[in-house]
């Protein structure tokens, strides 16, 4: 098996720095909103603070995972910590949904018993939340497109920025129209939004943890593409999975039409690696060559 590796350490350092800045900003927001929520009596502000607190935890998890993912492989960890970021994404998605359920529950209780709220404090602190989270969102936006862990952190921050926008609108409605019930309605809507954005991330990270075939890959297409290569008889016993965001692996048995030499196999393996990389973005290939071996030849074989 041959494969190429391309690690950009400067990019890793930039991601780590951006996460640190976002963590510090969210600690500031959380402390401010907890105090403001208790003083003003705003459930929406307290729920936003709670969400910000989960942001701090999720960002710390993301930062640790980002650092671990750079650790070298060893005898006891042959893949290193490359899957740490997937685990972080799963944890962050889970917390999003759990917090959302708690917020919806509290919103229901408060809606039945609305209370007067100090709207001026709600307005100013929601503006602070929008600005601080907006900076964090901009810092992580680029990496969120290519890295599942950074996407989970980005979604936490983006949803919190939107929650702060909702809290600001609610504060204005309470200040000028005394619509205190809107505080509970906004909290409920924030909770639903968190469930919506967290669900997709949870499903994606779960599939990667379970080593499912990526949804954009059709195994039968991969097999048919390899089987047309000269001297190849049948690609079978196929496994395709994401080790992390950057590495897509294929492991399979390859039956040949004739008893070829190792030199010939190396030439064919190079063709297969090039084909899989260019057509399917599979960048790690592990092939077990076979000739007249009596084993199952199905594409998918239960190990």
FENVEN-V721872 format. One line per field, one symbol per residue. ss: DSSP state (2 for helix, 1 for strand, 0 for the rest). A space follows every 10 residues. Layout:
ss->???
This chain:
ss->0000000022 2222222222 2222222222 2222222222 0022222222 2222222222 2222222200 0000000000 0002222222 2222222222 2222222222 2200000022 2222222222 2222222222 2222000222 2222222222 2222222222 2222222000 0222222222 2222222222 2222222220 0000000022 2222222000 0111111111 1100000111 1111110000 0222222222 2222222222 0001111111 0000000000 000
